Amino acid sequence: MSNHKWVSQLRKGLVELCVLAALREREAYGYEILQRLNAIDGLAITESTVYPLLARLSGSGLVNVRSAPSPNGPPRRYYRLTDSGVDRLKEMERHWYEVQQSVGSILQRGTT
């Protein structure tokens, strides 16, 4: 994996989309979200990125948070998409695919 700063910036710009997508199917606690995302090559998302984002998403009404006992340690905070969060995810997905297609088109032109 490249250590170029632009790679890191690109990843940071996609974290919100990835976190919302990780919550699409079911709720999860913070560490579980990290595990889901880091199981995908190339994302390399850290706790210091995800937890402030989850707090911001909660404050914006895009995710609901509930606390539940943990089998070991302090209570876990579980995150679930709200209807607004589902709408934001759909909007971001549409935009992502448009940008992906546009960038792909530009890159292909450069090879012909």
Secondary structure per residue as TSV (DSSP state, phi and psi in degrees):
chain	resnum	aa	ss	phi	psi
A	1	M	-	360.0	140.4
A	2	S	-	-72.0	147.3
A	3	N	-	-101.1	14.3
A	4	H	-	-66.1	142.9
A	5	K	H	-60.1	-34.9
A	6	W	H	-64.7	-30.8
A	7	V	H	-64.7	-44.7
A	8	S	H	-62.7	-43.1
A	9	Q	H	-64.4	-40.2
A	10	L	H	-62.3	-46.3
A	11	R	H	-59.6	-45.2
A	12	K	H	-59.7	-37.2
A	13	G	H	-68.3	-19.5
A	14	L	H	-102.7	-2.0
A	15	V	H	-61.0	-44.3
A	16	E	H	-60.7	-45.0
A	17	L	H	-58.9	-45.1
A	18	C	H	-66.4	-40.7
A	19	V	H	-65.5	-45.4
A	20	L	H	-61.4	-41.9
A	21	A	H	-64.9	-35.3
A	22	A	H	-66.2	-22.6
A	23	L	T	-98.0	3.2
A	24	R	S	-58.3	-47.5
A	25	E	S	-80.8	-38.9
A	26	R	S	-163.5	163.1
A	27	E	-	-66.2	162.0
A	28	A	E	-157.8	156.3
A	29	Y	E	-90.4	164.5
A	30	G	H	-51.7	-50.0
A	31	Y	H	-64.2	-35.3
A	32	E	H	-64.9	-39.4
A	33	I	H	-61.1	-45.7
A	34	L	H	-57.7	-44.0
A	35	Q	H	-62.4	-43.3
A	36	R	H	-60.2	-44.5
A	37	L	H	-73.1	-40.6
A	38	N	H	-76.7	-8.2
A	39	A	T	-74.8	-10.6
A	40	I	S	-100.9	123.8
A	41	D	T	-58.0	137.5
A	42	G	T	95.6	-13.3
A	43	L	T	-83.5	-50.2
A	44	A	-	44.6	61.1
A	45	I	-	-96.2	140.3
A	46	T	-	-107.9	164.3
A	47	E	H	-58.3	-39.0
A	48	S	H	-67.8	-13.5
A	49	T	H	-95.2	-43.6
A	50	V	H	-73.3	-45.5
A	51	Y	H	-65.1	-43.9
A	52	P	H	-63.2	-35.3
A	53	L	H	-64.9	-43.9
A	54	L	H	-60.4	-40.2
A	55	A	H	-63.9	-42.0
A	56	R	H	-65.6	-42.6
A	57	L	H	-63.4	-38.0
A	58	S	H	-66.0	-46.3
A	59	G	H	-62.4	-27.5
A	60	S	T	-88.3	-1.9
A	61	G	T	78.0	18.0
A	62	L	S	-90.5	-22.2
A	63	V	E	-134.5	146.9
A	64	N	E	-96.5	150.8
A	65	V	E	-126.1	135.5
A	66	R	E	-134.5	148.2
A	67	S	E	-99.9	143.0
A	68	A	E	-144.7	150.0
A	69	P	-	-57.6	146.6
A	70	S	-	-104.1	146.6
A	71	P	S	-60.6	-26.6
A	72	N	S	-150.5	127.5
A	73	G	S	97.5	-166.1
A	74	P	S	-68.6	165.5
A	75	P	-	-57.8	150.0
A	76	R	E	-93.9	146.7
A	77	R	E	-102.6	118.2
A	78	Y	E	-98.8	137.1
A	79	Y	E	-113.5	138.7
A	80	R	E	-140.4	140.3
A	81	L	E	-64.6	138.5
A	82	T	-	-87.8	175.1
A	83	D	H	-58.8	-39.2
A	84	S	H	-64.6	-36.1
A	85	G	H	-65.8	-40.0
A	86	V	H	-63.4	-42.8
A	87	D	H	-62.8	-43.4
A	88	R	H	-62.1	-43.2
A	89	L	H	-59.6	-45.8
A	90	K	H	-60.8	-42.7
A	91	E	H	-63.4	-45.0
A	92	M	H	-66.7	-38.7
A	93	E	H	-61.1	-47.3
A	94	R	H	-56.9	-46.9
A	95	H	H	-64.0	-42.9
A	96	W	H	-56.7	-47.4
A	97	Y	H	-66.6	-35.5
A	98	E	H	-64.1	-47.3
A	99	V	H	-63.9	-43.2
A	100	Q	H	-58.7	-44.1
A	101	Q	H	-66.0	-43.0
A	102	S	H	-64.0	-46.2
A	103	V	H	-64.8	-41.7
A	104	G	H	-59.1	-40.1
A	105	S	H	-64.4	-44.0
A	106	I	H	-63.8	-44.7
A	107	L	H	-63.8	-37.9
A	108	Q	H	-67.0	-37.2
A	109	R	H	-61.1	-34.1
A	110	G	T	-69.8	-15.8
A	111	T	T	-100.4	-2.9
A	112	T	-	-102.6	360.0
